Amino acid sequence: MAAGFCLVTFVAASASEGMRPDFRAAVQKARECVVLVESRVRAPGGPGPEYVMVNTGFFATGEGHVLTSLLAVSGSTRIRVERAGGDVAQAQLWALDQRSGLALLRTGLEHTVSFEPSKEAPEPGAWVLTACAGRCPEGEADVAVAPGVLSSSQACVKLSGVRWDGLLRVELPPRTGLASGPVLDHGGHLVGVVLGARTPPDASGGGCFALPAKALDPILADLIQGRSRRVGWLGLAVACSPGMEGLTVRGVLSGSPAHAGGVRPGDVLLAMDGDVIRTPGVFEAKVSRMAPGARVELQVLRGQELKTVSVEVGARPLLISSMSPRTRREVSWSGLLSPTGPADFGLYGTDQGLVWELRLENWELRQRIDELEQRLELLEGPGSDR
């Protein structure tokens, strides 16, 4: 083990110790590939002190590209990556995939080692390993590994407003900084990448949800080519109404694309571009896959009148991750979660309880999204097709 490298192993309590495979090859591979991503971020809302945010990343190519959490680097004034052996390099945001909440960084490091994908996807019940970057008490970069059991390879879950099907669920306690951490088999091959987690109310147990390596491949291919991808967004909340066709609009975010297009609370959404919509899940999936800037025709029933409302799809103000990065300087975010908030970013509708999560997600991230938009302009440049 290299000098100055700290390795902390956490044992999942949900599986039998006697069944756990030998993970030494995976641990060694994690040491070579996993890096600490450190970004300096200014608190949203105006001038103020910077604080340091640290999160997990790993080399995605042999040319120094690092895959990490978009939440950990958006709005940053400086990004750097640090290997467990002590090598440090400056990094810049190269491209992003908003739906998965993953970002690709470009560094000056060369001849880096990346994970090879697992040849066979593990079956439920198999042991896997997650790796998380952090710092030793002495301040040096380290890698913590945690073995856990794969409980599902077809998990359906909604993470930070995006509905996913076919995720991997790994049974182990979530840790801050684990978002975008790799999930490995016992040989050190990449099984998936952590997108988020769910923690029970009593904070015991819990599970992490990971995007399978096969699903990561096309996303990573786009990122390496510098192609950023955004998530479509209308800014409304819908719910099934027993005994009625379609979905009832229960709330609309003020200033959102749906608001600008004239959608009203109480409208009954029947179809999108001629396709009948019967469940909120189908609605959310269709919207999230639409390209920002495209137009969608919504067929709605308003009272007794059938109307067609044309809405321009926006880019969702959401950085997906339900696992927070760690900070080295505490900054109060309570003002961003104020239920009153600015009048121009409020909700209107008959049942605000159904859209409370929508409000919090977008209000909390509004300032950081503004910074992200500026970064996208620089990333995309004039005439870009990203």
C-alpha positions in Angstrom: 0.0 0.0 0.0 1.4 3.4 -1.0 2.6 5.7 1.7 0.0 8.2 2.8 -2.9 6.1 1.4 -5.7 5.3 3.8 -8.1 2.5 3.0 -11.3 2.1 5.1 -13.5 -0.9 4.6 -17.1 -0.9 5.6 -19.0 -4.2 5.9 -22.6 -4.4 4.9 -24.7 -5.8 7.7 -27.3 -7.3 5.4 -25.3 -10.2 4.1 -23.4 -13.2 5.5 -19.7 -12.7 6.1 -18.9 -16.2 5.1 -20.3 -15.7 1.6 -18.3 -12.6 0.7 -15.7 -13.1 -2.1 -12.1 -12.0 -2.1 -12.2 -8.3 -3.1 -8.5 -7.6 -3.1 -8.4 -7.2 -6.9 -11.3 -4.8 -6.8 -9.7 -2.8 -3.9 -6.4 -2.5 -5.9 -8.3 -1.4 -9.0 -10.2 1.2 -7.0 -6.9 2.6 -5.7 -5.8 3.1 -9.3 -9.0 4.6 -10.8 -10.9 6.5 -8.1 -10.0 10.1 -7.4 -11.1 12.9 -5.0 -12.8 15.7 -6.8 -12.5 19.0 -5.0 -14.3 22.1 -6.1 -14.5 25.6 -4.7 -18.1 26.9 -4.7 -19.5 30.2 -3.8 -22.9 30.0 -2.0 -25.8 30.9 -4.2 -27.4 34.3 -3.8 -24.5 36.7 -4.4 -21.0 37.5 -3.2 -19.8 35.6 -0.2 -17.1 33.3 1.0 -16.2 30.2 -1.0 -16.4 26.7 0.5 -14.8 23.5 -0.6 -16.9 20.6 -1.8 -15.4 17.1 -2.2 -16.9 14.2 -4.0 -16.0 10.9 -5.7 -14.8 10.6 -9.3 -13.0 8.0 -11.4 -11.0 7.9 -14.5 -13.3 7.1 -17.5 -10.5 7.1 -20.1 -6.8 6.6 -20.4 -6.4 10.3 -21.2 -7.3 11.7 -17.8 -11.1 12.3 -18.2 -12.9 11.9 -14.8 -16.5 11.0 -14.4 -18.1 12.7 -11.4 -21.3 14.2 -10.0 -22.7 17.2 -11.8 -23.9 18.6 -8.4 -20.4 18.5 -7.0 -18.9 20.8 -9.8 -21.7 23.1 -11.0 -21.2 26.7 -10.0 -17.6 26.1 -9.0 -14.8 28.6 -9.5 -12.1 26.0 -9.5 -12.0 22.2 -9.8 -9.1 19.9 -9.1 -8.7 16.1 -8.8 -6.4 14.3 -6.5 -5.3 10.7 -6.6 -4.7 8.6 -3.5 -1.0 8.6 -4.2 -0.9 12.4 -4.0 -1.0 13.5 -7.6 -3.0 16.6 -8.0 -4.3 18.2 -11.3 -6.5 21.1 -12.2 -9.7 20.1 -14.1 -12.4 21.8 -16.1 -16.0 20.8 -16.8 -15.9 19.2 -20.3 -19.5 18.0 -20.8 -22.6 17.0 -18.7 -25.6 14.7 -18.8 -28.3 16.3 -16.7 -30.7 13.3 -16.6 -28.1 11.1 -14.8 -26.5 13.9 -13.0 -23.1 12.9 -14.3 -20.3 15.3 -15.5 -17.1 14.6 -17.3 -14.0 16.6 -16.3 -10.9 17.1 -18.4 -7.6 17.1 -16.7 -4.0 17.4 -17.7 -3.2 13.8 -16.5 -2.0 11.3 -19.0 -1.8 7.5 -19.2 -4.5 7.1 -16.6 -6.1 3.7 -15.7 -9.8 3.3 -16.2 -12.2 0.5 -15.2 -13.1 -2.2 -17.7 -16.8 -3.0 -17.8 -18.0 -6.3 -16.3 -18.5 -8.9 -19.0 -21.6 -10.3 -17.3 -24.0 -8.3 -15.2 -24.2 -9.7 -11.7 -27.4 -11.4 -10.6 -29.4 -10.3 -7.6 -27.8 -11.8 -4.5 -24.3 -11.2 -5.7 -21.7 -9.3 -3.7 -20.4 -6.0 -5.2 -18.2 -3.3 -4.0 -18.6 0.5 -3.9 -15.7 2.9 -3.7 -15.9 6.4 -2.3 -13.2 9.1 -2.2 -12.4 11.2 0.8 -9.6 12.4 3.0 -7.6 10.8 5.8 -7.4 12.6 9.1 -4.0 13.8 8.0 -5.6 15.5 5.0 -4.5 13.2 2.2 -6.8 11.7 -0.4 -8.0 8.2 0.4 -10.5 5.7 -0.9 -13.1 3.9 1.2 -14.6 0.7 0.0 -17.9 -0.9 1.1 -19.1 -4.4 0.1 -22.8 -4.8 -0.3 -25.3 -7.2 -1.8 -27.1 -6.5 -5.1 -30.7 -6.9 -4.2 -32.2 -5.9 -7.6 -31.1 -5.3 -11.2 -34.5 -3.9 -12.2 -35.2 -1.2 -9.6 -37.7 1.4 -10.4 -37.3 4.6 -8.5 -37.7 8.4 -8.7 -34.5 10.2 -7.9 -34.6 14.0 -7.5 -37.5 14.3 -9.9 -36.4 11.9 -12.6 -38.0 8.5 -12.8 -35.7 5.5 -13.6 -36.4 1.9 -14.5 -33.8 -0.9 -14.6 -31.4 0.5 -12.0 -29.2 -1.6 -9.7 -30.0 -1.5 -6.0 -27.1 -2.3 -3.7 -27.9 -2.9 0.0 -25.5 -0.8 2.1 -25.8 2.4 4.1 -25.5 5.5 1.9 -22.5 7.8 2.5 -22.1 11.5 1.6 -19.8 11.9 -1.4 -20.7 8.5 -2.9 -22.7 9.9 -5.8 -21.0 8.9 -9.1 -18.9 6.4 -7.2 -18.2 3.1 -9.1 -19.8 -0.2 -8.3 -17.4 -3.1 -8.9 -17.5 -6.9 -9.1 -14.9 -8.9 -7.1 -12.5 -8.7 -10.0 -12.5 -4.9 -10.1 -14.7 -4.6 -13.2 -17.2 -1.8 -13.5 -20.8 -3.0 -12.8 -22.4 0.5 -12.5 -22.2 4.0 -11.2 -24.1 5.3 -8.2 -26.8 7.9 -9.0 -28.5 8.3 -5.7 -29.8 6.6 -2.6 -32.8 6.2 -0.3 -32.4 6.2 3.5 -35.2 4.9 5.7 -36.6 7.4 8.3 -34.7 5.7 11.1 -31.4 6.1 9.1 -30.7 2.3 9.5 -29.9 0.2 6.5 -30.8 1.9 3.2 -29.7 1.3 -0.3 -27.9 2.9 -3.2 -29.2 3.0 -6.8 -26.7 2.6 -9.6 -26.9 3.0 -13.4 -25.7 -0.3 -15.0 -22.5 -0.1 -16.9 -24.3 -1.1 -20.2 -26.6 1.9 -19.8 -23.6 4.2 -19.0 -21.8 3.4 -22.2 -23.8 5.6 -24.6 -23.9 8.5 -22.0 -20.1 8.3 -21.6 -19.6 8.1 -25.4 -21.4 11.4 -25.7 -19.6 13.0 -22.8 -16.2 12.1 -24.2 -17.1 13.7 -27.5 -18.1 16.9 -25.6 -21.8 16.5 -26.2 -23.9 17.8 -23.2 -27.4 16.6 -22.7 -30.2 18.4 -20.9 -33.5 17.2 -19.4 -36.8 18.4 -20.8 -39.2 20.2 -18.4 -42.6 21.8 -18.4 -43.0 22.7 -14.7 -46.3 21.2 -13.8 -47.5 18.5 -11.5 -50.2 16.0 -12.6 -52.1 13.3 -10.8 -54.5 10.5 -11.7 -58.2 11.3 -11.1 -60.3 8.3 -10.2 -63.2 7.9 -12.7 -61.7 10.3 -15.2 -59.7 9.9 -18.4 -56.4 11.6 -18.5 -54.4 13.4 -15.8 -55.5 16.4 -13.7 -53.1 19.3 -13.5 -52.8 20.0 -9.8 -50.2 22.7 -9.9 -48.1 24.8 -12.2 -44.8 26.4 -11.4 -44.9 30.2 -12.0 -42.5 31.2 -14.7 -42.3 27.7 -16.0 -42.8 26.7 -19.7 -46.2 25.3 -18.9 -47.2 28.6 -17.1 -46.0 30.6 -20.1 -47.9 28.3 -22.5 -51.2 28.8 -20.7 -51.7 25.5 -18.9 -53.9 26.0 -15.8 -54.5 24.1 -12.6 -57.6 22.0 -13.1 -56.9 21.3 -16.7 -57.2 17.6 -17.6 -54.3 16.4 -19.7 -55.5 13.9 -22.3 -52.6 13.6 -24.8 -49.2 14.9 -25.8 -48.6 15.3 -29.5 -51.5 12.9 -30.1 -50.3 10.2 -27.7 -52.8 9.4 -25.0 -51.3 9.9 -21.5 -52.8 7.7 -18.7 -50.2 7.7 -15.9 -47.9 10.3 -14.3 -44.9 8.1 -14.9 -45.5 8.0 -18.6 -45.9 11.8 -18.7 -42.7 12.4 -16.7 -40.7 10.0 -18.9 -41.9 11.6 -22.1 -41.2 15.1 -21.0 -37.7 14.3 -19.6 -36.6 12.9 -22.9 -37.7 15.9 -25.0 -35.1 18.3 -26.2 -35.2 21.7 -24.6 -36.5 24.2 -27.3 -38.8 21.7 -28.9 -42.5 22.3 -28.9 -45.2 19.9 -27.6 -48.9 20.0 -28.3 -50.9 19.3 -25.2 -54.5 18.2 -25.6 -56.4 19.3 -22.5 -60.0 19.4 -21.3 -60.8 22.7 -19.6 -64.2 22.6 -18.1 -66.3 21.3 -21.1 -64.0 22.7 -23.7 -61.3 20.6 -25.5 -58.2 22.7 -26.2 -54.8 22.3 -27.7 -52.0 24.2 -25.8 -48.6 24.6 -27.5 -45.8 24.7 -25.0 -42.1 25.2 -25.6 -40.1 22.6 -23.6 -37.6 24.1 -21.2 -34.4 22.7 -19.7 -35.3 21.4 -16.3 -33.6 23.3 -13.4 -32.5 20.1 -11.7 -29.1 18.7 -10.8 -29.9 15.0 -10.0 -28.4 13.5 -6.9 -30.0 12.5 -3.6 -26.5 12.0 -2.1 -24.9 15.2 -1.0 -21.2 16.0 -1.5 -19.2 16.8 1.6 -18.3 20.3 2.4 -15.4 21.6 4.4 -17.1 24.9 5.2 -20.7 25.0 6.4 -22.9 27.4 4.5 -26.5 28.0 5.5 -28.9 26.9 2.7 -32.0 27.5 4.8 -32.9 30.6 2.9 -33.1 28.7 -0.4 -35.8 26.4 1.1 -38.0 29.1 2.5 -41.7 28.2 1.9 -42.4 31.8 1.1 -39.6 32.6 -1.4 -39.8 35.3 -4.1 -43.2 36.0 -5.4 -42.1 35.3 -9.0 -41.1 31.8 -8.2 -44.2 30.7 -6.3 -46.8 28.0 -7.0 -50.4 28.5 -7.8 -53.0 25.8 -7.8 -55.7 24.1 -5.7 -53.4 21.6 -4.0 -49.9 22.8 -3.3 -49.1 19.7 -1.3 -48.8 17.6 -4.5 -46.2 20.1 -5.9 -44.2 20.8 -2.8 -41.3 18.6 -3.8 -41.3 20.3 -7.2 -41.0 23.7 -5.6 -38.2 22.7 -3.3 -36.2 21.0 -6.0 -36.3 24.1 -8.2 -36.1 26.8 -5.6 -33.1 25.2 -3.9 -31.2 25.0 -7.2 -32.3 28.1 -9.0 -29.1 30.2 -8.3 -26.8 27.3 -9.2 -28.7 26.6 -12.4 -28.1 30.2 -13.4 -24.4 29.6 -13.1 -24.7 26.4 -14.9 -26.5 28.1 -17.8 -23.5 30.5 -18.2 -21.2 27.5 -18.2 -23.2 25.8 -20.9 -22.9 28.8 -23.1 -19.2 28.5 -22.8 -19.2 24.8 -23.3 -21.5 24.8 -26.3 -20.2 27.9 -28.0 -21.7 29.6 -31.2 -22.8 27.1 -33.8 -22.4 24.0 -31.6 -24.7 21.0 -32.0 -24.2 19.8 -28.4 
